[in-house]
Amino acid sequence: MGIVIANGTLASLAPRMVRRANILIEGDLVAGIFDEIPPGEHEVFDVDGALVMPGKVCAHTHLY
């Protein structure tokens, strides 16, 4: 069983992207990034409208 961070706005610098996504976490790893919530039994956290960024990132980043 994994955790899904659902309906967040994903901001990444490598690769550079800003998009709405659902992130599946299994154990300590990101198992996948999906447009829809992946099938299966997962604990789902709806973060609608929140910005989701990878850890250890300087939050003062210009995304342009």
VEXZAVEX-720533 format. One record per residue: residue number from 1; z negated, x negated, y of N, C-alpha, C in turn. Coordinates in steps of 0.05 Angstrom, whole numbers. Each point is the difference from the previous one (the first is absolute). Last residue first. Example, Ala and Ser with C-alpha at 12.3 -4.5 7.8 and 13.67 -1.06 7.14 Angstrom:
+-----+--------+--------+--------+--------+--------+--------+--------+--------+--------+
!   i !   n.c3 !   n.c1 !   n.c2 !  ca.c3 !  ca.c1 !  ca.c2 !   c.c3 !   c.c1 !   c.c2 !
+-----+--------+--------+--------+--------+--------+--------+--------+--------+--------+
!   2 !   -142 !   -257 !    -45 !     -1 !    -16 !     24 !    -14 !     15 !     22 !
!   1 !      1 !     -6 !   -115 !      0 !     18 !     24 !      0 !    -18 !     24 !
+-----+--------+--------+--------+--------+--------+--------+--------+--------+--------+
This chain:
+-----+--------+--------+--------+--------+--------+--------+--------+--------+--------+
!   i !   n.c3 !   n.c1 !   n.c2 !  ca.c3 !  ca.c1 !  ca.c2 !   c.c3 !   c.c1 !   c.c2 !
+-----+--------+--------+--------+--------+--------+--------+--------+--------+--------+
!  64 !    290 !   -219 !    605 !     27 !      4 !     11 !     19 !    -22 !     -8 !
!  63 !   -106 !     22 !     -5 !     20 !      8 !    -21 !     26 !      8 !     13 !
!  62 !    -91 !    -62 !     23 !     22 !     15 !     14 !     21 !      6 !    -21 !
!  61 !   -110 !    -21 !     -9 !     27 !     -6 !     -8 !     19 !     17 !     15 !
!  60 !   -106 !    -17 !    -17 !     15 !     -2 !     25 !     28 !    -10 !     -6 !
!  59 !    -64 !      7 !    -69 !      7 !     27 !      9 !     15 !      0 !     27 !
!  58 !     -3 !    -73 !    -83 !     -9 !      3 !     28 !      9 !     27 !     10 !
!  57 !    -20 !    -16 !   -103 !     22 !      0 !     19 !    -12 !      2 !     28 !
!  56 !    -40 !      7 !    -94 !      2 !    -27 !     12 !     24 !     -3 !     18 !
!  55 !     10 !     83 !    -63 !    -24 !    -14 !      9 !      7 !    -28 !     10 !
!  54 !     72 !     82 !      6 !    -12 !    -18 !    -19 !    -24 !    -14 !     11 !
!  53 !     24 !     97 !     38 !     11 !    -27 !      2 !    -13 !    -17 !    -22 !
!  52 !     13 !    108 !     43 !     -8 !    -15 !    -24 !     13 !    -27 !      1 !
!  51 !    -25 !     90 !     69 !     16 !    -24 !     -4 !    -12 !    -16 !    -23 !
!  50 !     -6 !    110 !     15 !    -14 !    -26 !      3 !     20 !    -22 !     -5 !
!  49 !     19 !     96 !     -9 !     -1 !     -9 !     27 !    -12 !    -27 !      5 !
!  48 !    -24 !     50 !    -89 !     21 !     10 !     18 !     -4 !    -10 !     28 !
!  47 !    -41 !    -20 !    -91 !     -6 !    -13 !     25 !     21 !      7 !     21 !
!  46 !    -43 !     29 !   -102 !     20 !      8 !     19 !     -8 !    -12 !     27 !
!  45 !    -21 !    -26 !   -105 !    -12 !      1 !     26 !     22 !      6 !     20 !
!  44 !    -17 !     10 !   -114 !     18 !      0 !     24 !    -17 !      2 !     25 !
!  43 !     -3 !    -30 !   -111 !    -17 !      9 !     22 !     17 !     -3 !     25 !
!  42 !     47 !     16 !    -96 !     -9 !    -20 !     20 !    -20 !     13 !     19 !
!  41 !     67 !     17 !    -92 !    -27 !      7 !     10 !    -10 !    -23 !     17 !
!  40 !    107 !     27 !    -11 !    -23 !    -11 !    -15 !    -26 !      8 !     12 !
!  39 !    101 !    -15 !     49 !    -12 !     17 !    -20 !    -22 !    -15 !    -15 !
!  38 !     25 !    -22 !    105 !      9 !     -5 !    -28 !    -14 !     18 !    -20 !
!  37 !     25 !     22 !    104 !    -23 !     -8 !    -15 !      8 !     -4 !    -30 !
!  36 !     76 !    -18 !     71 !    -15 !     23 !     -9 !    -25 !    -10 !    -15 !
!  35 !     55 !    -64 !     37 !      5 !     21 !     20 !    -16 !     25 !     -7 !
!  34 !    -33 !   -102 !    -29 !     17 !     23 !     -7 !      4 !     18 !     23 !
!  33 !    -37 !   -102 !    -41 !      2 !     15 !     25 !     21 !     21 !     -5 !
!  32 !    -69 !    -64 !    -69 !     25 !     10 !     10 !     -2 !     15 !     26 !
!  31 !    -70 !    -52 !    -45 !     18 !      4 !    -23 !     27 !     11 !      9 !
!  30 !    -84 !    -61 !     42 !     18 !     22 !      8 !     21 !      2 !    -22 !
!  29 !    -99 !    -40 !    -22 !     27 !     -5 !      8 !     15 !     25 !     10 !
!  28 !    -90 !    -15 !    -44 !      0 !    -14 !     26 !     28 !     -4 !     12 !
!  27 !    -16 !     79 !    -67 !    -17 !    -24 !     -1 !     -2 !    -12 !     28 !
!  26 !     73 !     60 !      6 !    -12 !     -1 !    -27 !    -16 !    -26 !     -2 !
!  25 !     52 !     68 !     78 !    -16 !    -23 !     -5 !    -12 !      3 !    -28 !
!  24 !     85 !     44 !     66 !    -16 !      1 !    -25 !    -14 !    -26 !     -4 !
!  23 !     43 !     57 !     88 !     -5 !    -26 !    -12 !    -18 !      3 !    -24 !
!  22 !     73 !     55 !     69 !    -22 !      4 !    -17 !     -4 !    -25 !    -16 !
!  21 !     50 !     20 !    102 !      1 !     -7 !    -28 !    -26 !      9 !    -14 !
!  20 !     66 !    -11 !     99 !    -19 !     17 !    -13 !      1 !     -5 !    -30 !
!  19 !     27 !    -78 !     70 !      9 !     25 !    -12 !    -23 !     15 !    -12 !
!  18 !     35 !    -99 !     46 !    -19 !     21 !      8 !     12 !     26 !    -11 !
!  17 !     17 !   -115 !    -15 !      6 !     29 !     -3 !    -23 !     16 !     12 !
!  16 !     35 !   -106 !    -33 !     -6 !     14 !     25 !      8 !     29 !     -3 !
!  15 !    -31 !    -59 !    -87 !     23 !      3 !     19 !     -8 !     17 !     24 !
!  14 !    -54 !    -39 !      5 !     16 !    -14 !    -20 !      3 !     17 !    -24 !
!  13 !    -46 !     32 !     77 !     16 !    -21 !     13 !     17 !    -15 !    -20 !
!  12 !    -44 !    106 !      6 !      0 !    -25 !    -14 !     18 !    -20 !     15 !
!  11 !    -48 !    106 !      0 !     11 !    -21 !     17 !     -3 !    -27 !    -14 !
!  10 !     -5 !    114 !    -22 !     -3 !    -27 !    -10 !     14 !    -19 !     20 !
!   9 !    -46 !    101 !      2 !     22 !    -15 !     13 !     -4 !    -29 !     -7 !
!   8 !    -35 !     86 !    -63 !     -6 !    -19 !     22 !     26 !    -11 !     12 !
!   7 !    -19 !     64 !    -77 !      9 !     10 !     26 !     -7 !    -18 !     23 !
!   6 !    -55 !    -19 !    -90 !     22 !     18 !      4 !      5 !      6 !     30 !
!   5 !    -44 !    -69 !    -77 !     -4 !      4 !     29 !     24 !     15 !      9 !
!   4 !    -44 !     -9 !   -101 !     23 !      3 !     17 !     -9 !      4 !     28 !
!   3 !    -40 !    -44 !    -99 !     -6 !     12 !     26 !     27 !      2 !     15 !
!   2 !    -19 !     -3 !   -112 !      2 !    -16 !     24 !     -8 !     16 !     24 !
!   1 !    -11 !     -6 !   -116 !      0 !     17 !     24 !      0 !    -18 !     25 !
+-----+--------+--------+--------+--------+--------+--------+--------+--------+--------+
